[in-house]
Amino acid sequence: MTVGFLTNRCEFAEPKRFNGKGELMMAAIGCILWFSAIIVRLSFSSKPWTVTERLVEATSFVIFAAVPIFFLATPVGAEFAKRVLLRNNGLWFQTLTCLLLGLYISLVKLLALNPARFSWLKQFDSLIVRNYFWLNVIFFLAGVFVVLRLTFLLLELRDRRIYTKKHQTIVTFIRRNGQLISFLIANFLYVSLVNTSLLATAFEAEYSGYFIGLSYVLIVFLMQLPIVRTTSPDRMMVFDLLLAAACLLSLFWFSRPAFSFGPFISLTLFALVLIYGTGLGRAHFGYSFAVRKADVFYAAKLIWLAIVLLVPLAFLLKFAPAKAASTFDLKALGSNALFFLSYAILFSFRVGIFEEMLFRSGLMVFIRDQLQARSAQLWDRRQLVLVSAIVCSIIFGLCHIGNNPGTGIALSPLQYKAIYAILATLASMFYSLAFGETNRLWASITIHGIVDTTAVLLLGASLVVPF
């Protein structure tokens, strides 16, 4: 099948500076939509949430996810990131994040909200020291500060090497890199205590903390290898993939205690360190939510094509339960439009934004930059978009191979995993083409959300629902 009619502008191939038109307004709309969708979704919950619980949950997502992600994707946000948040190795960002987390934890605790809704409340009772809630909160906030600062310290290594001389004493080495070494040690101690139950025996014994802590040490080591810097600094280097990995690893600091908005703090870190910290800028990563008329029509076309291709294929490959075909009811969809819309928004924002920033603004941009940097001749715009999209989509599909079938799936686990990877790869091609054509994240995020919502609500597919 030719995709020539889907690759006309190919703005991703030669990113142009964003004009910023309407981006602040879109940031405000995004925050309102996210807040409203959570309120609507929780009102449909089988286990009713109180009004206070709904407001606290929705507000926490606006503060820790919506505002930073959408605001940073504007000219004002970009300037704020450069002038304030990146100064002193991200000190203001780290301090503000810890203060807001402390305020949020205190508010939920003092309001005595239901631990069944906010599971992290009980986890704080035995996070490190058993039956000392507030002491554990202090340890947690200190751990968050350490992991957020550590990533900015790693960013410093982009322009210099940890080894400045061939023959230097250990004392000189420690003196020149004392802060980095101190934070690596503190980081290892915190994550080891939290994830290994060395002190607090309330959790099951497991040893992931050691591996997470040591992975940062490994990243620092790999950052010194010449091969990670062979690309010019005006493009993404292998070094930058290591920075992205460090941002992703910070997810573990919010998995215990399990904050539902935790991944977006890591995503904000990704935006600050990769997009602004490296100096490559928003346009280079397609980090914009500006909606243009031409992009709307293009996204609508891709959504239609994605559903026409993926829905019959899901039934043919038995990815969806057999009963889903008989229960596919457009009338029911119309009567539950608000419910469907809230699902689509939350899939777009809570799954789409996270995965699209990492795979499109991260991986696909890296592939493009490497193709351009390592080729002796100029790439055709279409070829560059298509090759980047195909490679990115294959990796995206393989990353979903760990999903297991739910009830009503007439496939073995192995068959299901293989088919899941194939469908995820095909779906990713639509996301990648949207990003390749527009160089704007919003288009791929919207398509991603609608495809996932269709798979869950209309086909009954056993995708992981993120709420």
Secondary structure, 3 states (H helix, E strand, C coil): CCCHHHCCCCCCCCCCCCCCCCHHHHHHHHHHHHHHHHHHHHHCCCCCCCHHHHHHHHHHHHHHHHHHHHHHCCHHHHHHHHHHHCCCCCHHHHHHHHHHHHHHHHHHHHCCCCCCCCCHHHHHHHCCCCCCHHHHHHHHHHHHHHHHHHHHHHHHCCCCCCCCCCCCCHHHHHHHCHHHHHHHHHHHHHHHHHHHCCCCCCCCCCCHHHHHHHHHHHHHHHCCCHHHHCCCCCCCCHHHHHHHHHHHHHHHHHECCECCCHHHHHHHHHHHHHHHHCCCCHHHHCCCCCCCHHHHHHHHHHHHHHHHHHHHHHHHCCCCCCHHHHHCCHHHHHHCHHHHHHHHHHHHHHHHHHHHHHHHHHHHHHHHHHHHHHCCCCCCHHHHHHHHHHHHHHHHHHHCCCCCCCCCCCCCHHHHHHHHHHHHHHHHHHHHHHHHHHCCHHHHHHHHHHHHHHHHHHCCCCCCCCC
